[in-house]
Amino acid sequence: MSNRDHLVDGLHSILEELWEGSDRIAASEFRKLMVWRARAVKPPSNVHGRDVPGARFQDAQDLSFLEFAAAGMRNIDAALCAGDSSITAQLVKDLLSSLSERQPV
């Protein structure tokens, strides 16, 4: 699974949790996705002679895609912290729409 697919799938899952009223689960999953995205944009690190598992660092186009998502993800995080699930759901939908426009042709 590419980083693009992982990010989009994760956002869809979070949106479903919000629609089902599982705000805490959505918040937990979103925070995991935020950490994952942050690791994906950094070069792979090496600990004791082995690669750290997790997100895959990919080409410049993929990196640009992940960096583009950062602002929208910060907005979602702020809405989650404020506890407004309807605004959070709208922000997730908006980010998914923006990301779909950036899909490679």
C-alpha positions in Angstrom: 0.0 0.0 0.0 1.4 3.4 -0.9 1.6 6.3 1.5 -1.1 8.0 -0.5 -3.4 5.1 -0.1 -2.6 4.7 3.6 -3.4 8.4 4.2 -6.7 8.4 2.3 -7.8 5.1 3.8 -7.0 6.4 7.3 -9.0 9.6 6.7 -12.0 7.6 5.4 -11.9 5.4 8.5 -11.8 8.5 10.8 -14.7 10.0 8.9 -16.7 6.8 9.4 -16.0 6.8 13.1 -17.1 10.4 13.4 -20.4 9.6 11.5 -21.0 6.7 13.9 -20.5 9.0 16.9 -17.2 7.4 18.0 -15.4 10.6 18.5 -12.8 9.2 20.9 -11.9 6.4 18.5 -11.7 8.9 15.6 -9.4 11.1 17.7 -7.2 8.2 18.6 -7.0 7.0 15.0 -6.3 10.5 13.8 -3.4 11.0 16.2 -1.9 7.7 15.0 -2.3 9.0 11.4 -0.6 12.3 12.3 2.4 10.5 13.8 2.5 8.2 10.7 2.4 11.2 8.3 5.2 13.0 10.2 7.4 9.9 10.0 6.6 9.4 6.3 8.0 12.9 5.4 11.3 12.3 7.2 14.1 10.2 5.7 14.2 6.6 7.1 16.2 6.3 10.2 18.4 3.4 11.2 18.4 2.1 14.7 21.0 -0.5 15.7 21.6 -1.5 12.1 18.0 -1.9 11.0 15.3 0.3 9.5 12.6 1.6 11.8 9.2 0.1 10.6 6.4 2.3 9.7 5.6 4.7 6.8 7.6 4.4 3.7 9.6 7.4 2.4 8.9 7.6 -1.3 9.4 9.9 -4.3 9.1 13.7 -4.4 5.6 13.6 -5.7 4.5 11.4 -2.8 6.3 13.6 -0.4 4.6 16.7 -1.9 1.2 14.9 -1.4 1.9 14.2 2.2 3.2 17.7 2.9 0.1 19.2 1.2 -2.1 17.2 3.7 -0.3 18.8 6.7 -2.3 22.0 6.9 -5.6 20.2 6.6 -4.6 17.7 9.3 -3.7 20.5 11.7 -7.1 22.0 11.2 -8.7 18.6 11.9 -6.6 18.2 15.0 -7.8 21.6 16.3 -11.4 20.7 15.6 -11.0 17.4 17.4 -9.4 19.2 20.4 -12.4 21.6 20.4 -14.7 18.6 20.6 -16.9 19.6 17.6 -17.5 16.4 15.6 -19.6 18.0 12.9 -16.9 20.5 12.1 -14.3 17.8 12.3 -16.2 15.6 9.9 -16.5 18.5 7.4 -12.8 19.2 7.7 -12.0 15.6 7.0 -14.3 15.6 3.9 -12.7 18.9 2.7 -9.2 17.4 3.1 -10.2 14.2 1.2 -11.7 16.4 -1.6 -8.5 18.4 -1.8 -6.3 15.3 -1.8 -8.4 13.7 -4.5 -7.7 16.7 -6.7 -4.0 16.0 -6.3 -4.1 12.4 -7.3 -1.7 11.6 -10.2 -3.3 11.3 -13.6 
